[in-house]
Amino acid sequence: MSPDEKLAHMANQIGRFFQSQKADTAVAAITDHLLKFWDPRMRQAIRAQVADGTARLDPLVREAVERLGNDGSA
């Protein structure tokens, strides 16, 4: 598994943890988790994957990543 695939896999695992919640609550929780526990370089890397279309993310996770700012903040 490449480093990019690993990031997407980890992000999707976080998303699965929150998937039982309402969509808007889950997206906010995923975004919060990424901000609290992911290094800024990890957040920037996953955003880059979304931007170039290579990220294989579940829909709620993709939305959460898209909420991150260009610098990886919210």
PDB file of N, H, CA, C and O in Angstrom:
ATOM      1  N   MET A   1       0.860  -1.171   0.000  1.00  0.00           N
ATOM      2  CA  MET A   1       0.000   0.000   0.000  1.00  0.00           C
ATOM      3  C   MET A   1       0.910   1.240   0.000  1.00  0.00           C
ATOM      4  O   MET A   1       1.827   1.354   0.814  1.00  0.00           O
ATOM      5  N   SER A   2       0.639   2.146  -0.916  1.00  0.00           N
ATOM      6  H   SER A   2      -0.106   2.054  -1.577  1.00  0.00           H
ATOM      7  CA  SER A   2       1.439   3.368  -0.999  1.00  0.00           C
ATOM      8  C   SER A   2       1.071   4.304   0.154  1.00  0.00           C
ATOM      9  O   SER A   2       0.023   4.134   0.777  1.00  0.00           O
ATOM     10  N   PRO A   3       1.919   5.281   0.440  1.00  0.00           N
ATOM     11  CA  PRO A   3       1.588   6.245   1.506  1.00  0.00           C
ATOM     12  C   PRO A   3       0.257   6.967   1.246  1.00  0.00           C
ATOM     13  O   PRO A   3      -0.512   7.201   2.179  1.00  0.00           O
ATOM     14  N   ASP A   4      -0.014   7.317  -0.005  1.00  0.00           N
ATOM     15  H   ASP A   4       0.610   7.127  -0.763  1.00  0.00           H
ATOM     16  CA  ASP A   4      -1.286   7.982  -0.323  1.00  0.00           C
ATOM     17  C   ASP A   4      -2.474   7.061  -0.077  1.00  0.00           C
ATOM     18  O   ASP A   4      -3.501   7.488   0.451  1.00  0.00           O
ATOM     19  N   GLU A   5      -2.330   5.801  -0.459  1.00  0.00           N
ATOM     20  H   GLU A   5      -1.496   5.454  -0.887  1.00  0.00           H
ATOM     21  CA  GLU A   5      -3.401   4.833  -0.217  1.00  0.00           C
ATOM     22  C   GLU A   5      -3.607   4.631   1.281  1.00  0.00           C
ATOM     23  O   GLU A   5      -4.738   4.471   1.741  1.00  0.00           O
ATOM     24  N   LYS A   6      -2.525   4.639   2.033  1.00  0.00           N
ATOM     25  H   LYS A   6      -1.606   4.768   1.660  1.00  0.00           H
ATOM     26  CA  LYS A   6      -2.603   4.470   3.484  1.00  0.00           C
ATOM     27  C   LYS A   6      -3.379   5.619   4.119  1.00  0.00           C
ATOM     28  O   LYS A   6      -4.215   5.393   4.995  1.00  0.00           O
ATOM     29  N   LEU A   7      -3.108   6.858   3.683  1.00  0.00           N
ATOM     30  H   LEU A   7      -2.429   7.042   2.972  1.00  0.00           H
ATOM     31  CA  LEU A   7      -3.844   8.008   4.223  1.00  0.00           C
ATOM     32  C   LEU A   7      -5.343   7.880   3.940  1.00  0.00           C
ATOM     33  O   LEU A   7      -6.171   8.099   4.824  1.00  0.00           O
ATOM     34  N   ALA A   8      -5.674   7.525   2.710  1.00  0.00           N
ATOM     35  H   ALA A   8      -5.000   7.347   1.993  1.00  0.00           H
ATOM     36  CA  ALA A   8      -7.084   7.369   2.357  1.00  0.00           C
ATOM     37  C   ALA A   8      -7.724   6.253   3.177  1.00  0.00           C
ATOM     38  O   ALA A   8      -8.857   6.386   3.639  1.00  0.00           O
ATOM     39  N   HIS A   9      -7.003   5.164   3.354  1.00  0.00           N
ATOM     40  H   HIS A   9      -6.082   5.056   2.979  1.00  0.00           H
ATOM     41  CA  HIS A   9      -7.511   4.044   4.147  1.00  0.00           C
ATOM     42  C   HIS A   9      -7.778   4.491   5.585  1.00  0.00           C
ATOM     43  O   HIS A   9      -8.830   4.190   6.149  1.00  0.00           O
ATOM     44  N   MET A  10      -6.827   5.204   6.169  1.00  0.00           N
ATOM     45  H   MET A  10      -5.972   5.448   5.711  1.00  0.00           H
ATOM     46  CA  MET A  10      -6.989   5.683   7.546  1.00  0.00           C
ATOM     47  C   MET A  10      -8.170   6.647   7.651  1.00  0.00           C
ATOM     48  O   MET A  10      -8.955   6.566   8.596  1.00  0.00           O
ATOM     49  N   ALA A  11      -8.296   7.552   6.690  1.00  0.00           N
ATOM     50  H   ALA A  11      -7.658   7.617   5.923  1.00  0.00           H
ATOM     51  CA  ALA A  11      -9.404   8.513   6.704  1.00  0.00           C
ATOM     52  C   ALA A  11     -10.743   7.778   6.603  1.00  0.00           C
ATOM     53  O   ALA A  11     -11.696   8.129   7.298  1.00  0.00           O
ATOM     54  N   ASN A  12     -10.816   6.769   5.746  1.00  0.00           N
ATOM     55  H   ASN A  12     -10.041   6.484   5.182  1.00  0.00           H
ATOM     56  CA  ASN A  12     -12.056   6.002   5.612  1.00  0.00           C
ATOM     57  C   ASN A  12     -12.378   5.224   6.884  1.00  0.00           C
ATOM     58  O   ASN A  12     -13.550   5.050   7.219  1.00  0.00           O
ATOM     59  N   GLN A  13     -11.348   4.749   7.602  1.00  0.00           N
ATOM     60  H   GLN A  13     -10.396   4.889   7.330  1.00  0.00           H
ATOM     61  CA  GLN A  13     -11.593   4.076   8.882  1.00  0.00           C
ATOM     62  C   GLN A  13     -12.227   5.043   9.878  1.00  0.00           C
ATOM     63  O   GLN A  13     -13.149   4.673  10.604  1.00  0.00           O
ATOM     64  N   ILE A  14     -11.739   6.270   9.914  1.00  0.00           N
ATOM     65  H   ILE A  14     -10.990   6.571   9.324  1.00  0.00           H
ATOM     66  CA  ILE A  14     -12.322   7.293  10.790  1.00  0.00           C
ATOM     67  C   ILE A  14     -13.773   7.518  10.390  1.00  0.00           C
ATOM     68  O   ILE A  14     -14.657   7.591  11.244  1.00  0.00           O
ATOM     69  N   GLY A  15     -14.010   7.625   9.101  1.00  0.00           N
ATOM     70  H   GLY A  15     -13.292   7.566   8.408  1.00  0.00           H
ATOM     71  CA  GLY A  15     -15.373   7.831   8.607  1.00  0.00           C
ATOM     72  C   GLY A  15     -16.314   6.707   9.005  1.00  0.00           C
ATOM     73  O   GLY A  15     -17.460   6.957   9.378  1.00  0.00           O
ATOM     74  N   ARG A  16     -15.837   5.472   8.927  1.00  0.00           N
ATOM     75  H   ARG A  16     -14.905   5.269   8.624  1.00  0.00           H
ATOM     76  CA  ARG A  16     -16.683   4.340   9.316  1.00  0.00           C
ATOM     77  C   ARG A  16     -17.061   4.389  10.794  1.00  0.00           C
ATOM     78  O   ARG A  16     -18.158   3.978  11.173  1.00  0.00           O
ATOM     79  N   PHE A  17     -16.158   4.887  11.616  1.00  0.00           N
ATOM     80  H   PHE A  17     -15.267   5.221  11.308  1.00  0.00           H
ATOM     81  CA  PHE A  17     -16.462   5.019  13.042  1.00  0.00           C
ATOM     82  C   PHE A  17     -17.652   5.950  13.264  1.00  0.00           C
ATOM     83  O   PHE A  17     -18.481   5.700  14.138  1.00  0.00           O
ATOM     84  N   PHE A  18     -17.738   7.017  12.480  1.00  0.00           N
ATOM     85  H   PHE A  18     -17.065   7.220  11.770  1.00  0.00           H
ATOM     86  CA  PHE A  18     -18.781   8.028  12.670  1.00  0.00           C
ATOM     87  C   PHE A  18     -19.996   7.828  11.761  1.00  0.00           C
ATOM     88  O   PHE A  18     -20.930   8.626  11.833  1.00  0.00           O
ATOM     89  N   GLN A  19     -20.024   6.814  10.922  1.00  0.00           N
ATOM     90  H   GLN A  19     -19.265   6.166  10.863  1.00  0.00           H
ATOM     91  CA  GLN A  19     -21.082   6.680   9.926  1.00  0.00           C
ATOM     92  C   GLN A  19     -22.473   6.447  10.516  1.00  0.00           C
ATOM     93  O   GLN A  19     -23.470   6.661   9.827  1.00  0.00           O
ATOM     94  N   SER A  20     -22.562   6.020  11.761  1.00  0.00           N
ATOM     95  H   SER A  20     -21.752   5.846  12.321  1.00  0.00           H
ATOM     96  CA  SER A  20     -23.877   5.779  12.360  1.00  0.00           C
ATOM     97  C   SER A  20     -24.565   7.082  12.777  1.00  0.00           C
ATOM     98  O   SER A  20     -25.746   7.075  13.125  1.00  0.00           O
ATOM     99  N   GLN A  21     -23.843   8.180  12.745  1.00  0.00           N
ATOM    100  H   GLN A  21     -22.883   8.186  12.462  1.00  0.00           H
ATOM    101  CA  GLN A  21     -24.411   9.479  13.104  1.00  0.00           C
ATOM    102  C   GLN A  21     -25.058  10.115  11.874  1.00  0.00           C
ATOM    103  O   GLN A  21     -24.840   9.672  10.746  1.00  0.00           O
ATOM    104  N   LYS A  22     -25.853  11.153  12.105  1.00  0.00           N
ATOM    105  H   LYS A  22     -26.030  11.513  13.022  1.00  0.00           H
ATOM    106  CA  LYS A  22     -26.419  11.893  10.990  1.00  0.00           C
ATOM    107  C   LYS A  22     -25.275  12.443  10.145  1.00  0.00           C
ATOM    108  O   LYS A  22     -24.192  12.717  10.661  1.00  0.00           O
ATOM    109  N   ALA A  23     -25.518  12.602   8.851  1.00  0.00           N
ATOM    110  H   ALA A  23     -26.398  12.380   8.432  1.00  0.00           H
ATOM    111  CA  ALA A  23     -24.455  12.984   7.922  1.00  0.00           C
ATOM    112  C   ALA A  23     -23.733  14.259   8.341  1.00  0.00           C
ATOM    113  O   ALA A  23     -22.502  14.289   8.364  1.00  0.00           O
ATOM    114  N   ASP A  24     -24.477  15.313   8.674  1.00  0.00           N
ATOM    115  H   ASP A  24     -25.476  15.288   8.656  1.00  0.00           H
ATOM    116  CA  ASP A  24     -23.818  16.579   9.028  1.00  0.00           C
ATOM    117  C   ASP A  24     -23.006  16.449  10.312  1.00  0.00           C
ATOM    118  O   ASP A  24     -21.940  17.053  10.434  1.00  0.00           O
ATOM    119  N   THR A  25     -23.496  15.676  11.261  1.00  0.00           N
ATOM    120  H   THR A  25     -24.361  15.185  11.162  1.00  0.00           H
ATOM    121  CA  THR A  25     -22.762  15.438  12.513  1.00  0.00           C
ATOM    122  C   THR A  25     -21.517  14.606  12.244  1.00  0.00           C
ATOM    123  O   THR A  25     -20.452  14.882  12.795  1.00  0.00           O
ATOM    124  N   ALA A  26     -21.647  13.590  11.399  1.00  0.00           N
ATOM    125  H   ALA A  26     -22.513  13.365  10.951  1.00  0.00           H
ATOM    126  CA  ALA A  26     -20.509  12.727  11.072  1.00  0.00           C
ATOM    127  C   ALA A  26     -19.414  13.519  10.371  1.00  0.00           C
ATOM    128  O   ALA A  26     -18.237  13.378  10.702  1.00  0.00           O
ATOM    129  N   VAL A  27     -19.792  14.349   9.409  1.00  0.00           N
ATOM    130  H   VAL A  27     -20.748  14.464   9.140  1.00  0.00           H
ATOM    131  CA  VAL A  27     -18.792  15.145   8.677  1.00  0.00           C
ATOM    132  C   VAL A  27     -18.062  16.076   9.634  1.00  0.00           C
ATOM    133  O   VAL A  27     -16.840  16.208   9.561  1.00  0.00           O
ATOM    134  N   ALA A  28     -18.800  16.722  10.528  1.00  0.00           N
ATOM    135  H   ALA A  28     -19.793  16.616  10.586  1.00  0.00           H
ATOM    136  CA  ALA A  28     -18.165  17.616  11.506  1.00  0.00           C
ATOM    137  C   ALA A  28     -17.219  16.835  12.424  1.00  0.00           C
ATOM    138  O   ALA A  28     -16.133  17.316  12.747  1.00  0.00           O
ATOM    139  N   ALA A  29     -17.620  15.652  12.837  1.00  0.00           N
ATOM    140  H   ALA A  29     -18.503  15.261  12.575  1.00  0.00           H
ATOM    141  CA  ALA A  29     -16.779  14.835  13.726  1.00  0.00           C
ATOM    142  C   ALA A  29     -15.524  14.349  13.006  1.00  0.00           C
ATOM    143  O   ALA A  29     -14.444  14.316  13.596  1.00  0.00           O
ATOM    144  N   ILE A  30     -15.660  13.975  11.748  1.00  0.00           N
ATOM    145  H   ILE A  30     -16.538  14.002  11.269  1.00  0.00           H
ATOM    146  CA  ILE A  30     -14.493  13.534  10.973  1.00  0.00           C
ATOM    147  C   ILE A  30     -13.528  14.700  10.794  1.00  0.00           C
ATOM    148  O   ILE A  30     -12.321  14.548  10.982  1.00  0.00           O
ATOM    149  N   THR A  31     -14.058  15.855  10.432  1.00  0.00           N
ATOM    150  H   THR A  31     -15.039  15.978  10.279  1.00  0.00           H
ATOM    151  CA  THR A  31     -13.214  17.045  10.278  1.00  0.00           C
ATOM    152  C   THR A  31     -12.500  17.359  11.578  1.00  0.00           C
ATOM    153  O   THR A  31     -11.299  17.629  11.579  1.00  0.00           O
ATOM    154  N   ASP A  32     -13.224  17.325  12.674  1.00  0.00           N
ATOM    155  H   ASP A  32     -14.199  17.105  12.673  1.00  0.00           H
ATOM    156  CA  ASP A  32     -12.637  17.599  13.988  1.00  0.00           C
ATOM    157  C   ASP A  32     -11.518  16.606  14.299  1.00  0.00           C
ATOM    158  O   ASP A  32     -10.457  16.994  14.788  1.00  0.00           O
ATOM    159  N   HIS A  33     -11.755  15.329  14.017  1.00  0.00           N
ATOM    160  H   HIS A  33     -12.617  15.014  13.620  1.00  0.00           H
ATOM    161  CA  HIS A  33     -10.739  14.302  14.274  1.00  0.00           C
ATOM    162  C   HIS A  33      -9.476  14.571  13.451  1.00  0.00           C
ATOM    163  O   HIS A  33      -8.362  14.497  13.969  1.00  0.00           O
ATOM    164  N   LEU A  34      -9.659  14.881  12.181  1.00  0.00           N
ATOM    165  H   LEU A  34     -10.564  14.942  11.760  1.00  0.00           H
ATOM    166  CA  LEU A  34      -8.501  15.165  11.326  1.00  0.00           C
ATOM    167  C   LEU A  34      -7.716  16.367  11.852  1.00  0.00           C
ATOM    168  O   LEU A  34      -6.485  16.369  11.824  1.00  0.00           O
ATOM    169  N   LEU A  35      -8.419  17.374  12.323  1.00  0.00           N
ATOM    170  H   LEU A  35      -9.418  17.373  12.345  1.00  0.00           H
ATOM    171  CA  LEU A  35      -7.745  18.564  12.852  1.00  0.00           C
ATOM    172  C   LEU A  35      -7.009  18.271  14.157  1.00  0.00           C
ATOM    173  O   LEU A  35      -5.914  18.787  14.381  1.00  0.00           O
ATOM    174  N   LYS A  36      -7.596  17.459  15.002  1.00  0.00           N
ATOM    175  H   LYS A  36      -8.486  17.041  14.819  1.00  0.00           H
ATOM    176  CA  LYS A  36      -7.000  17.193  16.319  1.00  0.00           C
ATOM    177  C   LYS A  36      -5.865  16.178  16.272  1.00  0.00           C
ATOM    178  O   LYS A  36      -4.882  16.315  17.000  1.00  0.00           O
ATOM    179  N   PHE A  37      -5.991  15.166  15.427  1.00  0.00           N
ATOM    180  H   PHE A  37      -6.790  15.055  14.835  1.00  0.00           H
ATOM    181  CA  PHE A  37      -5.086  14.036  15.524  1.00  0.00           C
ATOM    182  C   PHE A  37      -4.174  13.807  14.317  1.00  0.00           C
ATOM    183  O   PHE A  37      -3.236  13.015  14.403  1.00  0.00           O
ATOM    184  N   TRP A  38      -4.425  14.471  13.217  1.00  0.00           N
ATOM    185  H   TRP A  38      -5.188  15.114  13.147  1.00  0.00           H
ATOM    186  CA  TRP A  38      -3.571  14.315  12.046  1.00  0.00           C
ATOM    187  C   TRP A  38      -2.576  15.452  11.982  1.00  0.00           C
ATOM    188  O   TRP A  38      -2.924  16.610  12.214  1.00  0.00           O
ATOM    189  N   ASP A  39      -1.350  15.123  11.672  1.00  0.00           N
ATOM    190  H   ASP A  39      -1.067  14.182  11.484  1.00  0.00           H
ATOM    191  CA  ASP A  39      -0.301  16.113  11.455  1.00  0.00           C
ATOM    192  C   ASP A  39      -0.711  17.000  10.267  1.00  0.00           C
ATOM    193  O   ASP A  39      -1.337  16.514   9.326  1.00  0.00           O
ATOM    194  N   PRO A  40      -0.365  18.288  10.302  1.00  0.00           N
ATOM    195  CA  PRO A  40      -0.722  19.169   9.179  1.00  0.00           C
ATOM    196  C   PRO A  40      -0.257  18.635   7.814  1.00  0.00           C
ATOM    197  O   PRO A  40      -0.936  18.832   6.806  1.00  0.00           O
ATOM    198  N   ARG A  41       0.887  17.969   7.785  1.00  0.00           N
ATOM    199  H   ARG A  41       1.439  17.808   8.604  1.00  0.00           H
ATOM    200  CA  ARG A  41       1.368  17.410   6.505  1.00  0.00           C
ATOM    201  C   ARG A  41       0.444  16.304   6.006  1.00  0.00           C
ATOM    202  O   ARG A  41       0.258  16.146   4.800  1.00  0.00           O
ATOM    203  N   MET A  42      -0.136  15.536   6.933  1.00  0.00           N
ATOM    204  H   MET A  42       0.016  15.664   7.913  1.00  0.00           H
ATOM    205  CA  MET A  42      -1.076  14.492   6.543  1.00  0.00           C
ATOM    206  C   MET A  42      -2.344  15.117   5.971  1.00  0.00           C
ATOM    207  O   MET A  42      -2.875  14.658   4.960  1.00  0.00           O
ATOM    208  N   ARG A  43      -2.822  16.172   6.632  1.00  0.00           N
ATOM    209  H   ARG A  43      -2.390  16.545   7.454  1.00  0.00           H
ATOM    210  CA  ARG A  43      -4.031  16.853   6.147  1.00  0.00           C
ATOM    211  C   ARG A  43      -3.790  17.475   4.772  1.00  0.00           C
ATOM    212  O   ARG A  43      -4.657  17.408   3.900  1.00  0.00           O
ATOM    213  N   GLN A  44      -2.635  18.071   4.577  1.00  0.00           N
ATOM    214  H   GLN A  44      -1.931  18.126   5.285  1.00  0.00           H
ATOM    215  CA  GLN A  44      -2.324  18.660   3.271  1.00  0.00           C
ATOM    216  C   GLN A  44      -2.213  17.585   2.197  1.00  0.00           C
ATOM    217  O   GLN A  44      -2.637  17.796   1.061  1.00  0.00           O
ATOM    218  N   ALA A  45      -1.647  16.440   2.548  1.00  0.00           N
ATOM    219  H   ALA A  45      -1.302  16.269   3.471  1.00  0.00           H
ATOM    220  CA  ALA A  45      -1.499  15.352   1.581  1.00  0.00           C
ATOM    221  C   ALA A  45      -2.855  14.790   1.165  1.00  0.00           C
ATOM    222  O   ALA A  45      -3.064  14.518  -0.017  1.00  0.00           O
ATOM    223  N   ILE A  46      -3.769  14.610   2.098  1.00  0.00           N
ATOM    224  H   ILE A  46      -3.599  14.831   3.058  1.00  0.00           H
ATOM    225  CA  ILE A  46      -5.085  14.067   1.744  1.00  0.00           C
ATOM    226  C   ILE A  46      -5.878  15.095   0.940  1.00  0.00           C
ATOM    227  O   ILE A  46      -6.631  14.732   0.036  1.00  0.00           O
ATOM    228  N   ARG A  47      -5.708  16.378   1.267  1.00  0.00           N
ATOM    229  H   ARG A  47      -5.097  16.673   2.001  1.00  0.00           H
ATOM    230  CA  ARG A  47      -6.360  17.427   0.463  1.00  0.00           C
ATOM    231  C   ARG A  47      -5.824  17.426  -0.961  1.00  0.00           C
ATOM    232  O   ARG A  47      -6.583  17.608  -1.913  1.00  0.00           O
ATOM    233  N   ALA A  48      -4.524  17.221  -1.110  1.00  0.00           N
ATOM    234  H   ALA A  48      -3.907  17.074  -0.337  1.00  0.00           H
ATOM    235  CA  ALA A  48      -3.926  17.176  -2.445  1.00  0.00           C
ATOM    236  C   ALA A  48      -4.492  16.006  -3.248  1.00  0.00           C
ATOM    237  O   ALA A  48      -4.734  16.131  -4.449  1.00  0.00           O
ATOM    238  N   GLN A  49      -4.702  14.872  -2.585  1.00  0.00           N
ATOM    239  H   GLN A  49      -4.506  14.770  -1.610  1.00  0.00           H
ATOM    240  CA  GLN A  49      -5.296  13.716  -3.258  1.00  0.00           C
ATOM    241  C   GLN A  49      -6.706  14.032  -3.741  1.00  0.00           C
ATOM    242  O   GLN A  49      -7.086  13.653  -4.849  1.00  0.00           O
ATOM    243  N   VAL A  50      -7.478  14.724  -2.913  1.00  0.00           N
ATOM    244  H   VAL A  50      -7.169  15.032  -2.013  1.00  0.00           H
ATOM    245  CA  VAL A  50      -8.837  15.101  -3.316  1.00  0.00           C
ATOM    246  C   VAL A  50      -8.771  16.070  -4.484  1.00  0.00           C
ATOM    247  O   VAL A  50      -9.533  15.946  -5.443  1.00  0.00           O
ATOM    248  N   ALA A  51      -7.859  17.037  -4.406  1.00  0.00           N
ATOM    249  H   ALA A  51      -7.240  17.138  -3.627  1.00  0.00           H
ATOM    250  CA  ALA A  51      -7.742  18.045  -5.459  1.00  0.00           C
ATOM    251  C   ALA A  51      -7.349  17.443  -6.804  1.00  0.00           C
ATOM    252  O   ALA A  51      -7.840  17.880  -7.845  1.00  0.00           O
ATOM    253  N   ASP A  52      -6.465  16.438  -6.790  1.00  0.00           N
ATOM    254  H   ASP A  52      -6.067  16.082  -5.945  1.00  0.00           H
ATOM    255  CA  ASP A  52      -6.034  15.862  -8.069  1.00  0.00           C
ATOM    256  C   ASP A  52      -6.868  14.645  -8.483  1.00  0.00           C
ATOM    257  O   ASP A  52      -6.604  14.029  -9.516  1.00  0.00           O
ATOM    258  N   GLY A  53      -7.872  14.305  -7.674  1.00  0.00           N
ATOM    259  H   GLY A  53      -8.086  14.806  -6.836  1.00  0.00           H
ATOM    260  CA  GLY A  53      -8.814  13.252  -8.048  1.00  0.00           C
ATOM    261  C   GLY A  53      -8.335  11.833  -7.794  1.00  0.00           C
ATOM    262  O   GLY A  53      -8.946  10.884  -8.286  1.00  0.00           O
ATOM    263  N   THR A  54      -7.256  11.666  -7.037  1.00  0.00           N
ATOM    264  H   THR A  54      -6.760  12.437  -6.638  1.00  0.00           H
ATOM    265  CA  THR A  54      -6.742  10.320  -6.801  1.00  0.00           C
ATOM    266  C   THR A  54      -7.215   9.706  -5.489  1.00  0.00           C
ATOM    267  O   THR A  54      -7.002   8.515  -5.261  1.00  0.00           O
ATOM    268  N   ALA A  55      -7.851  10.488  -4.624  1.00  0.00           N
ATOM    269  H   ALA A  55      -8.024  11.455  -4.809  1.00  0.00           H
ATOM    270  CA  ALA A  55      -8.297   9.989  -3.317  1.00  0.00           C
ATOM    271  C   ALA A  55      -9.484   9.053  -3.494  1.00  0.00           C
ATOM    272  O   ALA A  55     -10.442   9.374  -4.197  1.00  0.00           O
ATOM    273  N   ARG A  56      -9.413   7.902  -2.853  1.00  0.00           N
ATOM    274  H   ARG A  56      -8.635   7.641  -2.281  1.00  0.00           H
ATOM    275  CA  ARG A  56     -10.522   6.953  -2.855  1.00  0.00           C
ATOM    276  C   ARG A  56     -11.177   7.035  -1.483  1.00  0.00           C
ATOM    277  O   ARG A  56     -10.927   6.213  -0.602  1.00  0.00           O
ATOM    278  N   LEU A  57     -12.021   8.049  -1.329  1.00  0.00           N
ATOM    279  H   LEU A  57     -12.223   8.717  -2.046  1.00  0.00           H
ATOM    280  CA  LEU A  57     -12.638   8.321  -0.038  1.00  0.00           C
ATOM    281  C   LEU A  57     -14.136   8.087  -0.083  1.00  0.00           C
ATOM    282  O   LEU A  57     -14.786   8.322  -1.102  1.00  0.00           O
ATOM    283  N   ASP A  58     -14.673   7.620   1.033  1.00  0.00           N
ATOM    284  H   ASP A  58     -14.145   7.429   1.861  1.00  0.00           H
ATOM    285  CA  ASP A  58     -16.115   7.530   1.189  1.00  0.00           C
ATOM    286  C   ASP A  58     -16.688   8.949   1.127  1.00  0.00           C
ATOM    287  O   ASP A  58     -15.991   9.906   1.462  1.00  0.00           O
ATOM    288  N   PRO A  59     -17.948   9.097   0.703  1.00  0.00           N
ATOM    289  CA  PRO A  59     -18.518  10.439   0.519  1.00  0.00           C
ATOM    290  C   PRO A  59     -18.440  11.347   1.751  1.00  0.00           C
ATOM    291  O   PRO A  59     -18.097  12.521   1.618  1.00  0.00           O
ATOM    292  N   LEU A  60     -18.748  10.833   2.941  1.00  0.00           N
ATOM    293  H   LEU A  60     -19.026   9.878   3.050  1.00  0.00           H
ATOM    294  CA  LEU A  60     -18.699  11.683   4.136  1.00  0.00           C
ATOM    295  C   LEU A  60     -17.267  12.125   4.442  1.00  0.00           C
ATOM    296  O   LEU A  60     -17.036  13.249   4.886  1.00  0.00           O
ATOM    297  N   VAL A  61     -16.328  11.242   4.204  1.00  0.00           N
ATOM    298  H   VAL A  61     -16.516  10.328   3.843  1.00  0.00           H
ATOM    299  CA  VAL A  61     -14.916  11.565   4.446  1.00  0.00           C
ATOM    300  C   VAL A  61     -14.453  12.614   3.446  1.00  0.00           C
ATOM    301  O   VAL A  61     -13.754  13.558   3.813  1.00  0.00           O
ATOM    302  N   ARG A  62     -14.837  12.455   2.196  1.00  0.00           N
ATOM    303  H   ARG A  62     -15.405  11.688   1.899  1.00  0.00           H
ATOM    304  CA  ARG A  62     -14.467  13.438   1.169  1.00  0.00           C
ATOM    305  C   ARG A  62     -14.991  14.819   1.558  1.00  0.00           C
ATOM    306  O   ARG A  62     -14.277  15.816   1.450  1.00  0.00           O
ATOM    307  N   GLU A  63     -16.230  14.867   2.006  1.00  0.00           N
ATOM    308  H   GLU A  63     -16.810  14.057   2.094  1.00  0.00           H
ATOM    309  CA  GLU A  63     -16.811  16.148   2.413  1.00  0.00           C
ATOM    310  C   GLU A  63     -16.038  16.746   3.591  1.00  0.00           C
ATOM    311  O   GLU A  63     -15.789  17.951   3.628  1.00  0.00           O
ATOM    312  N   ALA A  64     -15.666  15.908   4.539  1.00  0.00           N
ATOM    313  H   ALA A  64     -15.868  14.929   4.509  1.00  0.00           H
ATOM    314  CA  ALA A  64     -14.897  16.393   5.692  1.00  0.00           C
ATOM    315  C   ALA A  64     -13.543  16.942   5.257  1.00  0.00           C
ATOM    316  O   ALA A  64     -13.118  17.998   5.725  1.00  0.00           O
ATOM    317  N   VAL A  65     -12.874  16.233   4.370  1.00  0.00           N
ATOM    318  H   VAL A  65     -13.219  15.375   3.990  1.00  0.00           H
ATOM    319  CA  VAL A  65     -11.571  16.690   3.882  1.00  0.00           C
ATOM    320  C   VAL A  65     -11.724  17.999   3.120  1.00  0.00           C
ATOM    321  O   VAL A  65     -10.877  18.885   3.226  1.00  0.00           O
ATOM    322  N   GLU A  66     -12.798  18.122   2.357  1.00  0.00           N
ATOM    323  H   GLU A  66     -13.487  17.403   2.271  1.00  0.00           H
ATOM    324  CA  GLU A  66     -13.029  19.352   1.603  1.00  0.00           C
ATOM    325  C   GLU A  66     -13.290  20.544   2.524  1.00  0.00           C
ATOM    326  O   GLU A  66     -13.093  21.689   2.117  1.00  0.00           O
ATOM    327  N   ARG A  67     -13.726  20.296   3.744  1.00  0.00           N
ATOM    328  H   ARG A  67     -13.886  19.366   4.075  1.00  0.00           H
ATOM    329  CA  ARG A  67     -13.931  21.382   4.706  1.00  0.00           C
ATOM    330  C   ARG A  67     -12.626  21.930   5.268  1.00  0.00           C
ATOM    331  O   ARG A  67     -12.583  23.043   5.791  1.00  0.00           O
ATOM    332  N   LEU A  68     -11.566  21.140   5.157  1.00  0.00           N
ATOM    333  H   LEU A  68     -11.601  20.235   4.733  1.00  0.00           H
ATOM    334  CA  LEU A  68     -10.272  21.613   5.628  1.00  0.00           C
ATOM    335  C   LEU A  68      -9.795  22.734   4.713  1.00  0.00           C
ATOM    336  O   LEU A  68     -10.005  22.683   3.501  1.00  0.00           O
ATOM    337  N   GLY A  69      -9.158  23.739   5.289  1.00  0.00           N
ATOM    338  H   GLY A  69      -8.987  23.780   6.274  1.00  0.00           H
ATOM    339  CA  GLY A  69      -8.629  24.833   4.476  1.00  0.00           C
ATOM    340  C   GLY A  69      -7.420  24.391   3.666  1.00  0.00           C
ATOM    341  O   GLY A  69      -6.908  23.288   3.858  1.00  0.00           O
ATOM    342  N   ASN A  70      -6.974  25.236   2.777  1.00  0.00           N
ATOM    343  H   ASN A  70      -7.390  26.132   2.621  1.00  0.00           H
ATOM    344  CA  ASN A  70      -5.814  24.918   1.934  1.00  0.00           C
ATOM    345  C   ASN A  70      -4.572  24.625   2.754  1.00  0.00           C
ATOM    346  O   ASN A  70      -3.685  23.896   2.309  1.00  0.00           O
ATOM    347  N   ASP A  71      -4.507  25.191   3.945  1.00  0.00           N
ATOM    348  H   ASP A  71      -5.227  25.783   4.306  1.00  0.00           H
ATOM    349  CA  ASP A  71      -3.353  24.954   4.796  1.00  0.00           C
ATOM    350  C   ASP A  71      -3.591  23.777   5.744  1.00  0.00           C
ATOM    351  O   ASP A  71      -2.767  23.506   6.618  1.00  0.00           O
ATOM    352  N   GLY A  72      -4.712  23.080   5.570  1.00  0.00           N
ATOM    353  H   GLY A  72      -5.381  23.300   4.860  1.00  0.00           H
ATOM    354  CA  GLY A  72      -5.019  21.926   6.399  1.00  0.00           C
ATOM    355  C   GLY A  72      -5.767  22.267   7.672  1.00  0.00           C
ATOM    356  O   GLY A  72      -5.991  21.394   8.510  1.00  0.00           O
ATOM    357  N   SER A  73      -6.159  23.526   7.831  1.00  0.00           N
ATOM    358  H   SER A  73      -5.977  24.235   7.150  1.00  0.00           H
ATOM    359  CA  SER A  73      -6.937  23.929   8.996  1.00  0.00           C
ATOM    360  C   SER A  73      -8.405  24.003   8.611  1.00  0.00           C
ATOM    361  O   SER A  73      -8.758  23.790   7.451  1.00  0.00           O
ATOM    362  N   ALA A  74      -9.256  24.302   9.578  1.00  0.00           N
ATOM    363  H   ALA A  74      -8.969  24.475  10.520  1.00  0.00           H
ATOM    364  CA  ALA A  74     -10.686  24.399   9.287  1.00  0.00           C
ATOM    365  C   ALA A  74     -11.082  25.838   9.009  1.00  0.00           C
ATOM    366  O   ALA A  74     -12.252  26.117   8.743  1.00  0.00           O
TER     367      ALA A  74
END
